[in-house]
Amino acid sequence: MLYWLAGFPVARVLHEVITRLVITGEPGFPPDPVGFLAYQGIVSAGFAVGFLWMHERLAPRLWRRYAPHNPVAAHIFDAYVAYARQLYEAKKPAKQTRRRPAKHES
């Protein structure tokens, strides 16, 4: 999230400057640069969450699809599988140690 907090506003300023350069022929900053950067910093948090969600939920499905034909995708998918197995094994003992009280014990 910190990466996006710094990187997104910088990318947006570059986008503004280059777009003005292409359209008008001369570069320029937004009218209120401090407000612009503050707003972009706030918006960057949403992009960071979306980026992480996408990689957590969508990327493993795509890597799985590409893995049979692409050795790099297969390596990345294997890493996802190993991590998922680790999480599953870490949660497994916690479930086994808790026991439900029998109906006559309550």
C-alpha angles and dihedrals in degrees: 000000000000089000090056092043090061102028102046098057090046091051091048092051090050089048091052094047095046094044091053089047092053095044103038102021095241129077121241142169124237114277092253106031096177093051090044092053092045092052092047089050091054093047091048091070090061091049090050092053091047092048092051093045091051092051092046097047109023106028097065090056092051093046089051091052094049097039098089092057103031123055093201091053090047091054092049092046090051089054090052090049093049091050092048090050090051091052092047093050092047092054095042099076092047090058093047095051094055113077130189117238114249117250092253093050097063 
